[in-house]
């Protein structure tokens, strides 16, 4: 089986996912096209240079509906002979796009792919496409469905995480993100997004709140307490599934949960022959990929079994990994990962995460792979692991190895 290499990784800055956000004027197709054009220009890709564009996006409705990947290709300067595949694995869609592309290359189904994703959460509301697990009563009852925020609070309750621990992680995420931007750590990968007249509209992640401290977060009310305790009583649903829990400890709020933002990201993946043909030097090898299903009620514990699986499949130990990117969907997700593997927090999300910079659902998996690669290069480290929790109870992971 051939190796799959990462040749480039680019992303947009993340804009606030609301009407006054800097990227709000752009559609998902328009933002995707800008990112695809950047990959083309940075790497001199002419003609039918890649086999496919695999593009993740979660809320596949309205302007994000249809085959968004193909629409993005046609809106970009890529050759029209390049097709497009839109995929949805909820929050891991961008990562799954990268993993699928890598495994296609490894299996010989084409020399190169562009993979990544997009989500314009300020234009296409999360959940507006519907979901059987939430709206079909028979499935919701069978799976003991609760919203993700309740799931995050279940993790906190089950594994003993406090509000102070969650808030401290959020404060640190903000501090690290601000430091990373101040030191130019994202300059290699982040594009300046411009309007139709070529004027810049966003150059840095817009969502960050670098002045955040424990006192600021302490003033915020738990976001999911009312939904858990009032009708339809999701706390009761959770305790039916987990009768050993006497109550659900609601510790999450807007300040220690991921932000709603707009953004897109892409990774250029190919074999050695592709690199030679285009005069490109590989930056990393995709060493292993993994995905797994998990308990759909607690839902967000997937990074732990996904990491266990990818380590077993690759023959590695947790101590072999130099750096980790664990998507900060909620603070308890990262706290649980660190607890499960006894990982030094200094090695996890070195440059902050989605609590500070936001979580554009379909793009985040590709974003954190690119961020991980940049940081491995900056620190001159070898192995990195990226992982995400996923709605409905799943997990995904990728291990990359610097070349």
N, C-alpha and C positions, 0 to 999 in steps of 0.2 A: 504494500500500500504506500502511495506517495505521500510526502509531507505537504501540509497546507500552511502557508506562511501569511502573516500580516505584513502588507507593504505600506499601508497608510491607514490613518484613522482621523477623521475630522468630525466636527460637530458645530452646530450653531450655538450661540449663547442661549440661555434659557430666559424667555420673557415671561412676565407675570401673565397668568392665564385668565385674563379678564379684559373688559372692553378698553381700559386705559393702558393695557400692556403694550410694550413697544412693538411686538411682533403681530399684534392683533389684526393689522391690515392685510396680512398675508394669509392665503389659504394653505392647507396642508400640502397641496400639490406644488404651490409656488415655493414654499420653504424647502420642500424635498428637492425640487429642481436646482435650487441654489447650492445645496450640499452636494448633489450629484455632479454638478458642473465643477465644483471645487476639486472633487476627486479626479475628474477628467483632466482638468488643467494642471493640477499639481503633478500628475503622473504621465502626462503626454499620451493619453489613451485616445487613439484614433480608430475609426471604423468599428468593426464588430470585435472589440477588444476583450470583452467579458462575455461569459456564457449567459448570465442572467442578472437581474437586480432583484434580490429578495428583500422585501420591505415589511417591517412589522408596523401595524397600527391596530389599536385595541377597539376603539369605538368606530366600527365600520358602517357608518350611516351618513346620509346627506353628502356633503362635500368630501367626506372621508370614506364614502361608500364605493361600490364597484371594486375594480382591481386598482387600488390607489397606486401600486407599484408601477403598473403599465402607464397610467396617466402621468406619473412623475417622470418616467423615461421620456415620454413624448413631449412633455413640457420643458425638458432639459435639452442640452446640446449633445446628448449621447446619440449614437447611431440608432435609427429606428428598427434595425434588425435585432437589437437587444430587447428581449421580452421582459416581463416583470411578474413577480409572484408576491401577492399580499398575504401575510400570515398573521394569526392572532393566537398568542399564548399569554394573553393578558399582560401583566407587568414584565414578563420575560420575552415579549415579542421581538424586541431588538436583539437580544442575546440569542434567541432561537434562530433568527435569521442568519446571524454570524455562524452559529454552530452547524446549521443545515448547509450553508455554503461551504464551510470547511470540510464537512463530511462528503459533500459532493466532489470536491477537489480530491480528497483522499481516495475516493472510490473511482476516480478517473472520468467522472461525468463533467468534462470541461476543465479548462486550465485556470480560469479565474472568474470571480464573482464580485459584485458590489453588494454588501449586505448592511442592513441597519434598520432605521425606522423613524417614525414621526408621530407626534400627537399635538394637535392644536386644541388644548383643553379649554381655552377661552372662547373658541368658536364652536366646538362640538362637545357638548356637555357629557362628562363621564356618566355612563349608564343609560344614555339616551337611546341606545340600540336595544335595550331590553336584555334580559338574561333568564333562561328557564329556571335556573336554580333559585332565583329570587322571586319570580312571578308565577311559576307553576306550583300550586299548593302541594301537589303530591310529591314532587321532588324536594321542595323546601322542607316538608315535614320529614321525609325519609332521611335527609342529610342534616337535619337540625340547623338549617340555615340561619346565620346571623350576619349583619354587615361587618365589613373588615375592621372598622374601628372597635367594635365589640370583640372581635377576634384578637386584636392587639391587646386589649385589656384582659382577655382571658389568659394570654401568655404571661402578662405581668402577674396575674393572680396565681397561676399554676406554678410559676418558677420563682416567685418571691421578689419581683422587682418593684421598687418604690417610685413614687412621683419624683423624689429628689434625684434618684439615679437616672431616670428618663430625662429630666430637665438638664442635668449635668452633661449628659451625652449631647443634647441639643445645643447647649452653649458651646461645647467643644467643637461641634460640627461647624457652627458659625465662625468660630475663631480660626479654625483650620482653613475654611474656604476663603476668608478674608486674607489670611497670610499667603495662601496659594496664588490668589490674584495679585497681591501686592508684589510678590516675588517673580511674577511672570511665568508661573509653572504651566499655565494652560496655553501659552502663546503658540506653541507648535500646532495645536489641534483646533483651536477655536477660530471660526470664521467671523469676520465683520459682515453682518447682514446689511445689505443696502436696498434702497427702494428702486423704483423703475428709472429714476433719474441718476442713479449711481451715488446717491447721498447716503451716508451711514445712518441706520436707524437703531442698531444695537450692536455693541462690541463686547459687552461683559454680561455675566449672569445678573439679571435684574432683580431677582427675588430676595437676595441676601439681606439680612438684617444684622450687620456686624456688631452693633451695640447691644445685642441681646445678653442679658445676664440672668442669674437665678431669681432676682427680685422681679424682673419683668415677667418672666415665665410663671412665677408663683402667683401672679395676679390673674392668670387666665383660668377660666372655668373648665372643668372636664368636658370635652366635646361630645362624649357618647353616653354620659350618665343618664340624661333624660330619656334618650332613645332606648336605653337598656331597661330602665325602671318603669317607664310609662308604656301604654299600649303601643305596639303589640307585645311588649314585655320580652325583649330579646335576652335579658338576663335570666329569665325563667327558662327560656329555651336552652340556654347554655347549661344551666344547672340540671336540666333533665338529661343532657348528654354527659355531664360531669357531676354526678351527685355528691362527690366528695367535696366539692366547693360550696362553702356556706354562703358566699356572696361574690360578686365580681367587683374587683378593685379598679375603679375607673381613673387611670392616671394620665391618659393621653388627651392632648388638646392641640390647637393649631400650631403651637410653638415647638412641640416635640414629635410632630407628624410631618410627612413629606408635603411639599408645597405643590399647588396646582399651577402648572406652567405650560408654556408652548416651547417646542424644541424638536430638533432632528439631528441625526447622526448617521455616519456611514463608515464602513470598514472595507478596505480593498484586500481581498484574499486571493491568493493564487499559488500555483506550484512553482518549482524552481525554473522550469522552462519558460513560464510566463515572465518571470523576473528578468531572465537573460534576454528574452526577445524585446523587452521594453526598456532595458538598461536600468532596472530598478533593483535596489538592495533590500532584501527582507529584513524586517525589524524584529520579528518574533515568529515562533512556530506555535500553532495551536496544538497543544500536547494532548488534551482530552476534553471531552464534552459529556454532559450528563443531564438527564431530566428524570423526575420521579413524581408520583402522586402521593398525597398525604391526607391526613384527616381534614375533611372539608369544613368543619365547624371552627376549630382553632385556626385552621386555614393557612397561617402565615409562618409556620415552623419549617417550611420546605428547605431553607438553606442548610439546615443541619443534615437531614438524610441525603440531600443532593450532594453535599460535600463528602459525606461518608462514602457514597457510591462512586464519585469521581476519583477519590483517593484509592479506593479498592481497585477500580478498573485500570488506573494508571500505575499501580504499584508504588505509590508515594505515601508518605506519612505527613501528618499535619505540620510537623517540624521542618519538613523539606520546603515548605512554602515561605517565601520571603515577605510577600505583601498580600493583603486581602482587600477586596472591594465587596462590601455587603450592603446591598441597597437599603437605605434608610427609609423604608416605607413608613415605619413607626419605630420609635426608640426601642421598644421591647424586642423587636426582631433582631437588632444588632446586639443587644444585651444578651439575648438567648444564645446567639452564635458564639459570642465570646465566652459565655459560661460553659457551653457544651464542649468546646475544644480547649478551654483554658488558654486562649490566645491573648497575647499582649495587646491591649487596646492601642498602643502606639503604632502597631502594624496594620490596623484596620481603618480604612477610609482616611488615609493620611492627609488628603486635601479637602476634607469635609465631604458631605454627601447630600442626599435629597432633602434632608431637613433644612439645610441651609440654602441649597441652590434649586430645589424643585425636582419633580419626578414626572417628566413628560412620558406617559405610560409606554407608548410604542417605541420610544427612542432610548429609554434609560439603559436597557441591557447593552446596547452598542456604546453608549456614552461611557459606562463604567469600564468596559473593556479597553477603550481608548485611554481613559484616565489611568488605568492600571499600567498600561504599556508605557505611557509617558513617565510615570513615577518609577517604574523599574529602570528605565534608562537614566533618569535623574540621579537615582541612588546607586546605579551600577549594580543592580540585583539581577537575579536569574529567573526565578519562578514566581508567578502570581496567580491567584485564584479569585475569580469574580463570581458572585452568586446573588440570586434574588428569590424572595418569596413571591408566590403567585396566587391570585384569586382562585377560589373554589378548591384550594388545597393542592398545590403543586410546588415544585422547586426546580431550579435549573442552575447549572454551574459550568464554568469554562476555566481551564488551566492553560496559561500561555507561558512560553519559555523564550527568553531573549536569545536571539541568534548571535 
